[in-house]
Amino acid sequence: MTVTHLNPASLPANPAFSHGTLLAPGGRLLVVGGQNGVTKDGLVGDDLGAQTRQALRNVLAVLAEAGAAQPDVAKLTIHLVVGQDPAAAFAAAGEVWGHHATAVTVLVVAALANPAFLVEIDALAQVP
C-alpha cells in the first residue's frame, strides 16, 4: 500500500478517520476535484443523504479511472452547506465509502456553485 495511516497514541482514536496519512515515494498524486450529487442526467435528489452517496460514487469513479481505490486515498475534504446535519452525511458515506479511515476535513460553507447542491467532496490519492 502506498498510503500509511497515522494515528498518534496521544490523540483520540476514531474508526471513521485517520489523523494523518503519509504517501510513499514512487506513486502518482491524483487530485479529485469537487464532486456533487449529480450524474450525467442531473441532480440525484434534494436531500443530503442521496447527494452524499452520489458524490462519493463520483469520487470512486474518478479513482477507478486512474487505477486507484479507497485505500489509496490520503485525504477527503467534505463541504456541507450550512444547516445540513453532518451525522446524516456520515451515515450516507458509510453506505458507499465503507470503513476506510482516511484523513478527513469537514467544512460548513454558506453555499456551493449550484444552489441545489448540499455537499461537495474532493480527494487526494496516490495511484500505485
MARNUSE-540605 format. One record per residue: x, y, z of N, C-alpha, C, O, CB in turn. Coordinates in pm, whole numbers. Glycine has a CB too. Example, Ala and Ser with C-alpha at 12.3 -4.5 7.8 and 13.67 -1.06 7.14 Angstrom:
2
+--------+--------+--------+--------+--------+--------+--------+--------+--------+--------+--------+--------+--------+--------+--------+
:    nxx :    nyy :    nzz :   caxx :   cayy :   cazz :    cxx :    cyy :    czz :    oxx :    oyy :    ozz :   cbxx :   cbyy :   cbzz :
+--------+--------+--------+--------+--------+--------+--------+--------+--------+--------+--------+--------+--------+--------+--------+
:   1319 :   -569 :    780 :   1230 :   -450 :    780 :   1320 :   -330 :    780 :   1424 :   -332 :    846 :   1131 :   -447 :    905 :
:   1285 :   -225 :    708 :   1367 :   -106 :    714 :   1290 :      3 :    787 :   1341 :    114 :    804 :   1408 :    -60 :    572 :
+--------+--------+--------+--------+--------+--------+--------+--------+--------+--------+--------+--------+--------+--------+--------+
This chain:
128
+--------+--------+--------+--------+--------+--------+--------+--------+--------+--------+--------+--------+--------+--------+--------+
:    nxx :    nyy :    nzz :   caxx :   cayy :   cazz :    cxx :    cyy :    czz :    oxx :    oyy :    ozz :   cbxx :   cbyy :   cbzz :
+--------+--------+--------+--------+--------+--------+--------+--------+--------+--------+--------+--------+--------+--------+--------+
:     84 :   -118 :      0 :      0 :      0 :      0 :     89 :    124 :      0 :    193 :    125 :     66 :    -96 :      0 :    121 :
:     50 :    226 :    -71 :    130 :    346 :    -81 :     89 :    453 :     19 :    160 :    553 :     34 :    122 :    401 :   -220 :
:    -24 :    435 :     87 :    -71 :    533 :    186 :    -63 :    469 :    324 :   -120 :    363 :    348 :   -217 :    579 :    154 :
:      9 :    534 :    416 :     19 :    488 :    554 :    -67 :    580 :    641 :    -55 :    702 :    633 :    168 :    486 :    604 :
:   -152 :    521 :    722 :   -240 :    599 :    810 :   -169 :    623 :    942 :   -113 :    531 :   1001 :   -376 :    525 :    833 :
:   -173 :    748 :    989 :   -105 :    789 :   1111 :   -208 :    826 :   1217 :   -292 :    914 :   1195 :     -9 :    907 :   1084 :
:   -201 :    760 :   1330 :   -291 :    786 :   1442 :   -211 :    784 :   1571 :   -205 :    682 :   1639 :   -405 :    681 :   1446 :
:   -147 :    898 :   1606 :    -65 :    903 :   1726 :   -143 :    864 :   1852 :   -260 :    900 :   1866 :     -6 :   1042 :   1743 :
:    -79 :    791 :   1941 :   -143 :    747 :   2065 :   -186 :    865 :   2151 :   -274 :    850 :   2235 :    -49 :    657 :   2143 :
:   -125 :    982 :   2132 :   -160 :   1099 :   2212 :   -288 :   1168 :   2166 :   -336 :   1260 :   2233 :    -46 :   1197 :   2207 :
:   -346 :   1124 :   2053 :   -469 :   1183 :   2001 :   -584 :   1085 :   2017 :   -562 :    964 :   2022 :   -453 :   1222 :   1853 :
:   -707 :   1135 :   2025 :   -822 :   1045 :   2040 :   -836 :    954 :   1917 :   -822 :    999 :   1804 :   -951 :   1126 :   2062 :
:   -865 :    828 :   1942 :   -884 :    732 :   1833 :  -1026 :    743 :   1779 :  -1120 :    766 :   1854 :   -856 :    586 :   1881 :
:  -1040 :    728 :   1648 :  -1171 :    731 :   1586 :  -1167 :    637 :   1466 :  -1082 :    654 :   1378 :  -1210 :    876 :   1544 :
:  -1256 :    539 :   1460 :  -1253 :    444 :   1347 :  -1297 :    506 :   1215 :  -1279 :    445 :   1110 :  -1341 :    327 :   1378 :
:  -1354 :    626 :   1218 :  -1405 :    689 :   1097 :  -1299 :    764 :   1018 :  -1317 :    789 :    899 :  -1516 :    782 :   1131 :
:  -1188 :    802 :   1083 :  -1086 :    878 :   1011 :   -949 :    856 :   1071 :   -936 :    810 :   1184 :  -1121 :   1025 :   1013 :
:   -847 :    890 :    994 :   -708 :    891 :   1041 :   -670 :   1036 :   1066 :   -721 :   1126 :   1000 :   -611 :    824 :    937 :
:   -580 :   1058 :   1160 :   -534 :   1194 :   1188 :   -439 :   1244 :   1080 :   -428 :   1365 :   1058 :   -466 :   1200 :   1324 :
:   -373 :   1154 :   1013 :   -283 :   1192 :    905 :   -260 :   1073 :    814 :   -289 :    959 :    850 :   -150 :   1244 :    959 :
:   -209 :   1102 :    697 :   -172 :    996 :    604 :    -39 :   1034 :    542 :     -9 :   1151 :    520 :   -281 :    975 :    494 :
:     40 :    933 :    515 :    173 :    953 :    458 :    178 :    882 :    324 :    149 :    763 :    314 :    284 :    900 :    554 :
:    216 :    955 :    221 :    228 :    898 :     87 :    371 :    854 :     65 :    464 :    931 :     87 :    183 :    999 :    -21 :
:    388 :    731 :     21 :    522 :    678 :     -7 :    570 :    731 :   -142 :    489 :    755 :   -232 :    522 :    523 :     -6 :
:    700 :    748 :   -157 :    751 :    794 :   -287 :    727 :    688 :   -395 :    717 :    568 :   -366 :    903 :    827 :   -278 :
:    718 :    734 :   -516 :    705 :    641 :   -628 :    567 :    633 :   -688 :    551 :    579 :   -798 :    745 :    507 :   -584 :
:    467 :    684 :   -619 :    333 :    683 :   -676 :    304 :    814 :   -747 :    384 :    907 :   -745 :    229 :    656 :   -567 :
:    188 :    819 :   -808 :    144 :    942 :   -874 :     32 :   1004 :   -791 :    -55 :    933 :   -741 :     96 :    914 :  -1020 :
:     34 :   1135 :   -776 :    -69 :   1205 :   -699 :   -192 :   1226 :   -787 :   -182 :   1279 :   -897 :    -16 :   1340 :   -645 :
:   -306 :   1184 :   -736 :   -433 :   1205 :   -804 :   -512 :   1308 :   -724 :   -536 :   1290 :   -605 :   -513 :   1072 :   -819 :
:   -552 :   1415 :   -790 :   -636 :   1517 :   -729 :   -775 :   1501 :   -788 :   -795 :   1520 :   -908 :   -578 :   1661 :   -753 :
:   -872 :   1467 :   -704 :  -1010 :   1451 :   -748 :  -1082 :   1582 :   -716 :  -1097 :   1618 :   -599 :  -1080 :   1327 :   -680 :
:  -1126 :   1651 :   -818 :  -1197 :   1776 :   -800 :  -1329 :   1756 :   -727 :  -1378 :   1644 :   -717 :  -1222 :   1843 :   -933 :
:  -1385 :   1865 :   -678 :  -1510 :   1859 :   -601 :  -1621 :   1788 :   -675 :  -1657 :   1825 :   -787 :  -1554 :   1998 :   -565 :
:  -1675 :   1686 :   -611 :  -1784 :   1607 :   -669 :  -1912 :   1635 :   -592 :  -1913 :   1644 :   -470 :  -1750 :   1456 :   -666 :
:  -2020 :   1649 :   -667 :  -2152 :   1677 :   -609 :  -2243 :   1558 :   -633 :  -2203 :   1458 :   -693 :  -2212 :   1806 :   -670 :
:  -2365 :   1569 :   -587 :  -2463 :   1462 :   -602 :  -2530 :   1464 :   -738 :  -2652 :   1473 :   -748 :  -2568 :   1472 :   -495 :
:  -2450 :   1455 :   -842 :  -2503 :   1459 :   -978 :  -2453 :   1339 :  -1059 :  -2346 :   1283 :  -1033 :  -2464 :   1591 :  -1047 :
:  -2534 :   1303 :  -1156 :  -2494 :   1206 :  -1258 :  -2499 :   1281 :  -1391 :  -2529 :   1400 :  -1395 :  -2587 :   1076 :  -1259 :
:  -2471 :   1211 :  -1498 :  -2479 :   1278 :  -1630 :  -2623 :   1321 :  -1661 :  -2646 :   1403 :  -1750 :  -2428 :   1184 :  -1741 :
:  -2720 :   1266 :  -1585 :  -2861 :   1302 :  -1605 :  -2907 :   1414 :  -1512 :  -3021 :   1459 :  -1523 :  -2948 :   1180 :  -1584 :
:  -2820 :   1459 :  -1422 :  -2857 :   1570 :  -1335 :  -2850 :   1535 :  -1187 :  -2794 :   1432 :  -1150 :  -2996 :   1616 :  -1368 :
:  -2906 :   1622 :  -1105 :  -2905 :   1609 :   -959 :  -2985 :   1486 :   -916 :  -3092 :   1460 :   -970 :  -2963 :   1735 :   -893 :
:  -2932 :   1411 :   -819 :  -2996 :   1285 :   -778 :  -3110 :   1304 :   -678 :  -3190 :   1213 :   -659 :  -2894 :   1194 :   -718 :
:  -3118 :   1418 :   -616 :  -3224 :   1441 :   -519 :  -3196 :   1567 :   -440 :  -3092 :   1630 :   -455 :  -3239 :   1321 :   -424 :
:  -3292 :   1601 :   -355 :  -3277 :   1725 :   -279 :  -3246 :   1700 :   -132 :  -3262 :   1790 :    -49 :  -3402 :   1807 :   -292 :
:  -3201 :   1577 :    -99 :  -3165 :   1550 :     41 :  -3016 :   1518 :     51 :  -2954 :   1468 :    -43 :  -3249 :   1433 :     98 :
:  -2961 :   1547 :    167 :  -2817 :   1533 :    188 :  -2770 :   1388 :    171 :  -2663 :   1365 :    114 :  -2780 :   1582 :    327 :
:  -2847 :   1293 :    218 :  -2806 :   1153 :    206 :  -2787 :   1110 :     61 :  -2683 :   1053 :     26 :  -2908 :   1063 :    272 :
:  -2885 :   1137 :    -22 :  -2876 :   1099 :   -163 :  -2760 :   1170 :   -233 :  -2687 :   1108 :   -311 :  -3008 :   1131 :   -236 :
:  -2743 :   1298 :   -204 :  -2635 :   1372 :   -267 :  -2498 :   1326 :   -220 :  -2403 :   1320 :   -299 :  -2651 :   1520 :   -241 :
:  -2486 :   1293 :    -92 :  -2357 :   1244 :    -39 :  -2321 :   1110 :   -101 :  -2207 :   1089 :   -142 :  -2363 :   1232 :    115 :
:  -2419 :   1020 :   -108 :  -2392 :    889 :   -169 :  -2344 :    905 :   -313 :  -2248 :    840 :   -354 :  -2519 :    800 :   -165 :
:  -2411 :    991 :   -390 :  -2372 :   1009 :   -530 :  -2238 :   1079 :   -542 :  -2157 :   1041 :   -628 :  -2478 :   1087 :   -605 :
:  -2212 :   1179 :   -459 :  -2083 :   1248 :   -465 :  -1970 :   1148 :   -441 :  -1867 :   1154 :   -509 :  -2077 :   1363 :   -361 :
:  -1988 :   1057 :   -346 :  -1884 :    957 :   -319 :  -1875 :    855 :   -432 :  -1766 :    809 :   -464 :  -1912 :    885 :   -187 :
:  -1987 :    820 :   -492 :  -1981 :    732 :   -610 :  -1902 :    798 :   -721 :  -1828 :    732 :   -794 :  -2124 :    698 :   -660 :
:  -1916 :    929 :   -735 :  -1841 :   1003 :   -836 :  -1692 :   1003 :   -804 :  -1609 :    986 :   -893 :  -1893 :   1147 :   -847 :
:  -1657 :   1021 :   -676 :  -1516 :   1012 :   -635 :  -1462 :    874 :   -669 :  -1352 :    862 :   -724 :  -1500 :   1041 :   -483 :
:  -1538 :    770 :   -637 :  -1495 :    633 :   -667 :  -1475 :    612 :   -818 :  -1383 :    542 :   -859 :  -1599 :    532 :   -614 :
:  -1560 :    673 :   -899 :  -1547 :    659 :  -1044 :  -1417 :    722 :  -1093 :  -1349 :    666 :  -1179 :  -1668 :    724 :  -1116 :
:  -1383 :    839 :  -1039 :  -1258 :    903 :  -1079 :  -1139 :    820 :  -1032 :  -1042 :    801 :  -1106 :  -1249 :   1047 :  -1021 :
:  -1146 :    769 :   -908 :  -1039 :    682 :   -858 :  -1021 :    562 :   -950 :   -908 :    529 :   -989 :  -1070 :    635 :   -715 :
:  -1131 :    495 :   -985 :  -1123 :    376 :  -1070 :  -1064 :    410 :  -1206 :   -986 :    332 :  -1261 :  -1263 :    314 :  -1087 :
:  -1101 :    525 :  -1260 :  -1048 :    567 :  -1391 :   -896 :    579 :  -1387 :   -828 :    557 :  -1488 :  -1111 :    701 :  -1433 :
:   -842 :    614 :  -1269 :   -697 :    629 :  -1253 :   -629 :    501 :  -1205 :   -507 :    498 :  -1189 :   -667 :    741 :  -1156 :
:   -707 :    395 :  -1182 :   -650 :    271 :  -1132 :   -630 :    270 :   -982 :   -543 :    200 :   -931 :   -519 :    245 :  -1199 :
:   -711 :    346 :   -911 :   -700 :    356 :   -765 :   -832 :    317 :   -700 :   -932 :    296 :   -768 :   -659 :    500 :   -722 :
:   -830 :    308 :   -567 :   -950 :    274 :   -488 :   -940 :    344 :   -352 :   -845 :    417 :   -327 :   -964 :    118 :   -471 :
:  -1039 :    320 :   -266 :  -1043 :    387 :   -136 :   -913 :    377 :    -56 :   -870 :    478 :      1 :  -1154 :    330 :    -55 :
:   -847 :    261 :    -49 :   -724 :    254 :     31 :   -612 :    346 :    -18 :   -517 :    373 :     55 :   -673 :    113 :     33 :
:   -623 :    395 :   -141 :   -522 :    484 :   -197 :   -548 :    631 :   -165 :   -465 :    717 :   -195 :   -515 :    465 :   -347 :
:   -663 :    660 :   -104 :   -699 :    798 :    -74 :   -627 :    845 :     52 :   -635 :    781 :    157 :   -852 :    813 :    -56 :
:   -557 :    958 :     39 :   -487 :   1016 :    152 :   -576 :   1113 :    229 :   -562 :   1126 :    350 :   -361 :   1088 :    104 :
:   -668 :   1181 :    159 :   -749 :   1281 :    226 :   -877 :   1309 :    149 :   -876 :   1318 :     26 :   -671 :   1410 :    245 :
:   -984 :   1323 :    222 :  -1111 :   1372 :    169 :  -1140 :   1507 :    232 :  -1113 :   1529 :    350 :  -1228 :   1271 :    197 :
:  -1194 :   1598 :    154 :  -1247 :   1723 :    207 :  -1395 :   1727 :    171 :  -1432 :   1715 :     54 :  -1170 :   1849 :    151 :
:  -1478 :   1743 :    273 :  -1623 :   1743 :    255 :  -1676 :   1881 :    290 :  -1655 :   1931 :    400 :  -1692 :   1633 :    343 :
:  -1743 :   1942 :    194 :  -1804 :   2073 :    214 :  -1955 :   2052 :    229 :  -2020 :   2001 :    138 :  -1771 :   2171 :     95 :
:  -2009 :   2092 :    344 :  -2152 :   2082 :    369 :  -2211 :   2223 :    374 :  -2153 :   2313 :    435 :  -2182 :   2005 :    501 :
:  -2326 :   2241 :    311 :  -2394 :   2369 :    318 :  -2448 :   2388 :    459 :  -2498 :   2294 :    521 :  -2509 :   2378 :    212 :
:  -2437 :   2509 :    509 :  -2482 :   2540 :    644 :  -2626 :   2493 :    664 :  -2711 :   2507 :    577 :  -2471 :   2692 :    671 :
:  -2650 :   2435 :    782 :  -2783 :   2383 :    814 :  -2797 :   2234 :    788 :  -2896 :   2174 :    829 :  -2886 :   2456 :    737 :
:  -2701 :   2174 :    720 :  -2707 :   2030 :    693 :  -2647 :   1954 :    811 :  -2557 :   2005 :    878 :  -2631 :   1995 :    562 :
:  -2696 :   1836 :    837 :  -2655 :   1756 :    952 :  -2535 :   1668 :    915 :  -2549 :   1576 :    834 :  -2773 :   1668 :   1003 :
:  -2418 :   1695 :    973 :  -2301 :   1611 :    942 :  -2324 :   1463 :    971 :  -2267 :   1377 :    903 :  -2180 :   1660 :   1021 :
:  -2406 :   1432 :   1070 :  -2434 :   1291 :   1102 :  -2506 :   1222 :    985 :  -2481 :   1105 :    959 :  -2520 :   1281 :   1230 :
:  -2593 :   1293 :    917 :  -2663 :   1236 :    801 :  -2564 :   1210 :    688 :  -2574 :   1108 :    619 :  -2776 :   1330 :    754 :
:  -2470 :   1302 :    669 :  -2368 :   1282 :    565 :  -2279 :   1163 :    602 :  -2245 :   1083 :    515 :  -2283 :   1410 :    546 :
:  -2241 :   1152 :    729 :  -2157 :   1042 :    774 :  -2227 :    907 :    752 :  -2164 :    812 :    706 :  -2120 :   1060 :    922 :
:  -2356 :    900 :    786 :  -2431 :    775 :    767 :  -2437 :    738 :    620 :  -2416 :    622 :    584 :  -2574 :    789 :    824 :
:  -2465 :    834 :    534 :  -2472 :    807 :    390 :  -2336 :    766 :    337 :  -2325 :    677 :    252 :  -2524 :    930 :    314 :
:  -2231 :    832 :    386 :  -2096 :    799 :    341 :  -2060 :    656 :    374 :  -1997 :    587 :    293 :  -1993 :    894 :    403 :
:  -2099 :    609 :    491 :  -2070 :    472 :    531 :  -2130 :    370 :    435 :  -2073 :    263 :    415 :  -2121 :    446 :    670 :
:  -2244 :    402 :    378 :  -2310 :    311 :    284 :  -2229 :    292 :    155 :  -2228 :    183 :     98 :  -2449 :    363 :    250 :
:  -2163 :    398 :    110 :  -2090 :    393 :    -17 :  -1940 :    374 :      4 :  -1878 :    292 :    -62 :  -2115 :    520 :    -98 :
:  -1883 :    449 :     96 :  -1739 :    452 :    116 :  -1692 :    336 :    200 :  -1578 :    290 :    185 :  -1697 :    582 :    180 :
:  -1776 :    286 :    289 :  -1736 :    180 :    381 :  -1649 :    236 :    491 :  -1654 :    356 :    521 :  -1661 :     69 :    305 :
:  -1569 :    151 :    551 :  -1487 :    191 :    664 :  -1341 :    203 :    622 :  -1257 :    122 :    662 :  -1501 :     91 :    780 :
:  -1312 :    303 :    543 :  -1176 :    337 :    502 :  -1141 :    465 :    574 :  -1179 :    574 :    531 :  -1162 :    352 :    344 :
:  -1070 :    452 :    684 :  -1047 :    564 :    776 :   -936 :    655 :    727 :   -826 :    656 :    782 :  -1014 :    512 :    914 :
:   -964 :    731 :    624 :   -866 :    825 :    571 :   -868 :    955 :    650 :   -954 :    973 :    737 :   -893 :    852 :    422 :
:   -777 :   1043 :    623 :   -782 :   1177 :    682 :   -898 :   1252 :    618 :   -918 :   1245 :    497 :   -645 :   1254 :    662 :
:   -975 :   1323 :    700 :  -1095 :   1392 :    652 :  -1101 :   1532 :    713 :  -1072 :   1551 :    831 :  -1223 :   1312 :    687 :
:  -1140 :   1627 :    632 :  -1174 :   1761 :    680 :  -1316 :   1789 :    637 :  -1352 :   1771 :    521 :  -1074 :   1870 :    625 :
:  -1399 :   1832 :    732 :  -1538 :   1869 :    703 :  -1552 :   2019 :    725 :  -1521 :   2071 :    833 :  -1640 :   1788 :    792 :
:  -1599 :   2088 :    624 :  -1619 :   2232 :    630 :  -1767 :   2264 :    611 :  -1835 :   2199 :    533 :  -1534 :   2304 :    523 :
:  -1815 :   2363 :    683 :  -1951 :   2413 :    663 :  -1939 :   2543 :    586 :  -1870 :   2636 :    627 :  -2027 :   2433 :    801 :
:  -2008 :   2548 :    472 :  -1999 :   2663 :    383 :  -2137 :   2726 :    363 :  -2239 :   2661 :    382 :  -1939 :   2622 :    247 :
:  -2139 :   2852 :    326 :  -2265 :   2923 :    305 :  -2343 :   2866 :    187 :  -2465 :   2853 :    193 :  -2239 :   3071 :    283 :
:  -2272 :   2832 :     80 :  -2337 :   2780 :    -41 :  -2231 :   2718 :   -130 :  -2111 :   2737 :   -111 :  -2414 :   2892 :   -116 :
:  -2278 :   2642 :   -228 :  -2190 :   2584 :   -331 :  -2226 :   2647 :   -465 :  -2317 :   2729 :   -473 :  -2205 :   2427 :   -335 :
:  -2155 :   2608 :   -571 :  -2171 :   2672 :   -702 :  -2314 :   2668 :   -754 :  -2361 :   2764 :   -817 :  -2080 :   2605 :   -803 :
:  -2384 :   2559 :   -728 :  -2525 :   2547 :   -767 :  -2606 :   2549 :   -638 :  -2578 :   2472 :   -547 :  -2551 :   2414 :   -850 :
:  -2705 :   2635 :   -627 :  -2783 :   2645 :   -502 :  -2852 :   2516 :   -460 :  -2889 :   2501 :   -344 :  -2886 :   2752 :   -516 :
:  -2870 :   2422 :   -553 :  -2934 :   2294 :   -519 :  -2835 :   2195 :   -457 :  -2877 :   2096 :   -398 :  -2996 :   2232 :   -644 :
:  -2706 :   2222 :   -469 :  -2605 :   2131 :   -414 :  -2596 :   2149 :   -262 :  -2589 :   2262 :   -213 :  -2466 :   2156 :   -480 :
:  -2596 :   2037 :   -190 :  -2587 :   2039 :    -44 :  -2451 :   1993 :      6 :  -2414 :   2019 :    121 :  -2695 :   1953 :     17 :
:  -2375 :   1924 :    -81 :  -2246 :   1868 :    -42 :  -2153 :   1867 :   -162 :  -2196 :   1852 :   -276 :  -2262 :   1725 :     16 :
:  -2024 :   1882 :   -133 :  -1921 :   1868 :   -236 :  -1803 :   1798 :   -171 :  -1762 :   1834 :    -61 :  -1880 :   2007 :   -297 :
:  -1748 :   1698 :   -239 :  -1640 :   1617 :   -183 :  -1525 :   1611 :   -282 :  -1543 :   1578 :   -399 :  -1689 :   1475 :   -149 :
:  -1405 :   1644 :   -233 :  -1286 :   1627 :   -316 :  -1189 :   1534 :   -244 :  -1205 :   1507 :   -125 :  -1218 :   1763 :   -347 :
:  -1090 :   1485 :   -317 :  -1000 :   1385 :   -261 :   -858 :   1401 :   -316 :   -836 :   1452 :   -427 :  -1052 :   1244 :   -291 :
:   -763 :   1357 :   -235 :   -625 :   1341 :   -277 :   -591 :   1194 :   -261 :   -617 :   1136 :   -156 :   -528 :   1433 :   -194 :
:   -532 :   1135 :   -363 :   -499 :    993 :   -358 :   -363 :    971 :   -422 :   -313 :   1054 :   -498 :   -607 :    908 :   -429 :
:   -304 :    859 :   -389 :   -180 :    819 :   -454 :   -209 :    695 :   -537 :   -253 :    593 :   -485 :    -66 :    793 :   -350 :
:   -183 :    708 :   -665 :   -207 :    596 :   -756 :    -81 :    511 :   -758 :     28 :    560 :   -787 :   -244 :    646 :   -901 :
:    -97 :    382 :   -727 :     21 :    294 :   -724 :     86 :    282 :   -862 :    187 :    212 :   -876 :    -17 :    155 :   -674 :
+--------+--------+--------+--------+--------+--------+--------+--------+--------+--------+--------+--------+--------+--------+--------+
